[in-house]
Amino acid sequence: MKKIAKFHKVSFDEFEKAWKGEFPDAKEEEIKAVYEELKLPKRATRGSAGYDFYTPFTQSVSARPWPARRGRGSSKHSAATG
């Protein structure tokens, strides 16, 4: 298989600047710990079509149900008759 992508970490200084932009109260020790634990994207298997990406923190995701649709269309309209 031909390799088409390679991932690298940004420098710690660049990471720290970006992290502080999002989390201004973060301490340097905390930022270093997050940086050291970063996992680069990788393919789960040799023939995978895509990469698995990782986040440096745990987040909760909740799905909301889609609103019910009426009939065949997603909007109501009326046609004027002449």
trRosetta pair geometry for C-beta under 8 A, 3 or more apart (Angstrom, degrees):
i j d omega theta_ij theta_ji phi_ij phi_ji
1 46 6.3 169 2 174 146 91
1 47 7.3 -164 -77 -95 144 55
3 6 6.8 43 159 -59 124 93
5 51 7.5 -82 85 -50 142 137
7 40 4.5 161 99 -169 125 113
7 41 5.3 123 -35 42 162 91
8 40 7.6 -2 -92 -115 13 135
9 15 7.4 -19 176 -56 97 134
9 35 7.7 97 -170 -169 136 86
9 38 6.1 116 -110 90 118 141
9 40 7.0 -102 -55 -76 80 104
10 14 4.3 -95 155 87 121 128
10 15 5.3 151 82 -54 107 85
10 18 7.8 58 79 5 156 138
11 14 4.7 92 58 9 83 102
11 15 6.9 -150 93 -4 42 89
12 15 5.5 -58 -146 41 33 113
12 16 5.9 36 157 -23 69 107
12 32 7.3 18 -151 -110 127 73
12 35 5.6 64 -122 -178 86 162
13 16 5.8 -52 -143 35 27 112
13 17 6.5 29 156 -20 61 106
14 17 5.8 -53 -149 34 30 112
14 18 6.5 24 155 -13 64 108
15 18 6.0 -62 -150 41 30 107
15 19 6.0 29 155 -21 68 110
15 31 7.3 152 121 176 98 105
15 35 5.3 113 116 -107 153 115
16 19 5.7 -54 -140 37 28 111
16 20 6.2 25 161 -16 64 108
16 28 7.2 11 -137 -126 129 78
16 31 5.2 77 -116 155 83 148
16 35 7.5 -32 -61 -59 77 140
17 20 6.1 -58 -147 38 25 107
17 21 6.6 33 150 -27 59 105
18 21 5.5 -51 -155 26 33 119
18 22 7.0 17 154 -5 64 104
19 22 6.1 -67 -159 44 34 100
19 23 5.9 -31 166 42 74 104
19 26 6.1 -66 140 64 106 159
19 31 5.2 145 94 -128 154 110
19 34 7.0 139 -122 78 149 144
20 23 6.6 -75 -117 73 29 63
20 24 5.8 62 -178 -114 71 46
20 26 6.1 -130 -97 51 65 108
20 31 7.4 -21 -53 -89 84 145
21 24 7.6 21 -129 -72 11 77
23 26 4.2 60 117 -32 112 117
26 30 5.2 -123 -167 81 90 126
26 31 5.4 97 140 -58 124 96
27 30 4.8 93 60 6 79 104
27 31 7.1 -150 95 -6 40 88
28 31 5.5 -55 -146 38 35 112
28 32 6.2 38 155 -22 68 104
29 32 5.8 -52 -149 34 30 112
29 33 6.5 32 152 -21 63 105
30 33 5.7 -54 -151 33 32 112
30 34 6.6 30 153 -16 65 104
31 34 5.8 -54 -151 36 33 110
31 35 6.2 34 152 -21 66 109
32 35 5.6 -56 -145 38 31 113
32 36 6.2 29 158 -19 66 108
33 36 6.0 -55 -146 36 27 109
33 37 6.5 15 158 -9 61 114
34 37 6.1 -72 -152 44 28 104
34 38 7.0 53 150 -53 64 86
34 56 4.9 66 -169 170 100 135
34 57 7.5 -22 -127 -57 118 90
35 38 6.0 -27 -160 -14 35 115
37 56 6.6 117 90 -142 100 90
38 54 7.7 149 -165 90 56 115
38 56 5.8 -36 -96 -89 76 112
39 42 7.8 -73 161 -2 98 108
39 54 4.2 24 67 47 113 156
41 51 4.1 44 166 158 117 133
41 52 6.4 170 -154 77 71 45
41 53 4.9 -24 -100 -94 104 68
41 54 7.3 -171 -86 7 55 79
42 51 6.3 139 70 -152 9 91
42 52 6.0 -20 66 50 64 93
43 46 7.0 89 114 -107 132 17
43 48 4.0 177 -164 50 100 129
43 50 7.5 162 -113 102 82 29
43 51 5.8 -72 -72 -106 61 62
43 52 7.2 131 -121 3 18 85
44 48 5.2 118 43 -77 77 144
44 52 5.6 82 -54 -29 90 126
45 48 5.0 130 55 -43 70 94
48 51 7.4 111 119 -81 131 35
55 58 7.8 137 94 -85 114 22
55 59 6.5 -40 115 5 159 112
69 73 7.8 -155 -178 102 109 29
69 74 5.6 -61 -132 -107 111 69
70 73 7.7 -15 83 70 74 66
70 76 7.1 2 75 -68 136 97
73 76 7.7 147 90 -78 117 35
73 77 7.9 -53 111 15 158 97
